Amino acid sequence: MEKADLNPSSAELLDWVTSGQIDAMRK
């Protein structure tokens, strides 16, 4: 089972968290 199949919002949340971590590293 792929994570994307569990819940579409989960993938969006993961992407949001990842982009947030990247922003934190840039600052």
Sequence and secondary structure as in RCSB ss.txt:
>XXXX:A:sequence
MEKADLNPSSAELLDWVTSGQIDAMRK
>XXXX:A:secstr
  HHHH HHHHHHHHHHHHHHHHHHH 
